[in-house]
């Protein structure tokens, strides 16, 4: 399949250095998005699922920790797709080490410690 041109190159200078940039053509406005039939049903199901998630999240004691677990899970799945061998326990071990270091730093800077013992 051969396409026509999708933009043009423009040359200029920045800080006395010649640069060349590709300027894409504007995206076409057609076809317009039609939300009917199966696409509309899928959209409605997704909005409903987001509403349920929002409702459940109101009852969580720590939303950040909840989201963190899903970010970590996604990182493991991505690493498996890329062929990197890492597990959730590997990521958690790194997290625990970083949190321990953060807490030690916070403790060392605590105003409750005598000045001679602060870092």
C-alpha positions as CSV (number, residue, x, y, z in Angstrom):
1,X,0.0,0.0,0.0
2,X,1.5,3.3,-1.0
3,X,0.6,6.5,0.8
4,X,0.9,10.0,-0.3
5,X,3.0,12.6,1.5
6,X,2.0,13.1,5.1
7,X,3.9,16.3,5.8
8,X,7.0,18.3,4.8
9,X,10.5,19.0,6.1
10,X,11.3,22.5,7.3
11,X,14.8,23.7,7.9
12,X,15.9,26.5,10.2
13,X,18.6,27.4,12.7
14,X,18.7,27.2,16.5
15,X,21.6,28.8,18.3
16,X,23.5,29.0,15.0
17,X,23.0,25.3,14.3
18,X,21.1,24.2,11.2
19,X,18.2,21.8,12.0
20,X,15.7,20.0,9.9
21,X,12.2,19.1,11.3
22,X,9.4,17.1,9.9
23,X,6.1,18.9,10.1
24,X,3.1,16.5,9.7
25,X,0.0,17.5,7.8
26,X,-3.1,18.1,10.0
27,X,-5.1,15.0,10.8
28,X,-8.2,14.5,8.6
29,X,-11.5,15.4,10.2
30,X,-13.3,12.6,8.4
31,X,-14.7,10.1,9.1
32,X,-16.4,11.4,12.2
33,X,-16.6,9.1,15.2
34,X,-20.0,7.4,15.3
35,X,-21.0,6.0,18.6
36,X,-23.7,3.5,17.7
37,X,-24.3,-0.2,18.1
38,X,-21.4,-2.3,19.5
39,X,-19.1,0.7,20.0
40,X,-21.7,2.5,22.1
41,X,-22.4,-0.6,24.2
42,X,-18.6,-1.0,24.8
43,X,-18.3,2.6,25.8
44,X,-21.3,2.3,28.2
45,X,-19.8,-0.8,29.8
46,X,-16.4,0.9,30.3
47,X,-18.1,4.0,31.8
48,X,-20.0,1.7,34.2
49,X,-16.8,-0.1,35.2
50,X,-15.0,3.2,35.9
51,X,-18.0,4.2,38.0
52,X,-17.8,1.0,40.0
53,X,-14.0,1.5,40.5
54,X,-14.6,5.0,41.7
55,X,-17.2,3.9,44.1
56,X,-15.0,1.2,45.6
57,X,-12.0,3.5,45.8
58,X,-14.0,5.8,48.2
59,X,-13.8,2.9,50.7
60,X,-10.1,2.4,50.5
61,X,-7.9,3.5,53.4
62,X,-5.0,4.3,51.1
63,X,-5.7,4.9,47.4
64,X,-2.1,5.5,46.6
65,X,-1.1,2.0,47.8
66,X,-3.9,0.5,45.8
67,X,-2.8,2.2,42.6
68,X,0.8,1.4,43.4
69,X,0.1,-2.4,43.4
70,X,-1.5,-2.2,40.0
71,X,1.4,-0.1,38.6
72,X,3.8,-2.7,39.9
73,X,1.8,-5.6,38.4
74,X,1.7,-3.8,35.0
75,X,5.5,-3.3,35.2
76,X,6.0,-7.1,35.7
77,X,3.7,-7.9,32.8
78,X,5.6,-5.4,30.6
79,X,8.9,-6.8,31.5
80,X,7.7,-10.3,30.6
81,X,6.6,-9.0,27.2
82,X,10.0,-7.4,26.7
83,X,11.7,-10.7,27.7
84,X,13.2,-9.3,30.9
85,X,13.0,-11.7,33.8
86,X,11.6,-9.9,36.8
87,X,8.9,-10.8,39.2
88,X,6.7,-8.9,41.6
89,X,8.9,-9.9,44.5
90,X,11.9,-8.4,42.7
91,X,10.0,-5.1,42.4
92,X,8.8,-5.3,46.0
93,X,12.3,-5.9,47.3
94,X,13.5,-2.8,45.5
95,X,10.5,-0.8,46.9
96,X,11.2,-2.0,50.5
97,X,14.9,-1.0,50.2
98,X,14.0,2.4,48.9
99,X,11.4,2.9,51.6
100,X,13.8,1.8,54.3
101,X,16.4,4.2,53.1
102,X,13.8,7.0,53.1
103,X,12.7,6.2,56.6
104,X,16.3,6.1,57.9
105,X,16.9,9.5,56.3
106,X,13.7,10.9,57.9
107,X,14.7,9.5,61.3
108,X,18.2,10.9,61.0
109,X,16.8,14.3,60.3
110,X,14.2,14.1,63.1
111,X,14.1,17.1,65.5
112,X,13.6,14.6,68.3
113,X,17.2,13.4,68.0
114,X,19.9,15.5,69.8
115,X,21.7,17.8,67.3
116,X,24.9,15.8,67.6
117,X,23.2,12.7,66.2
118,X,21.4,14.4,63.3
119,X,22.8,14.0,59.7
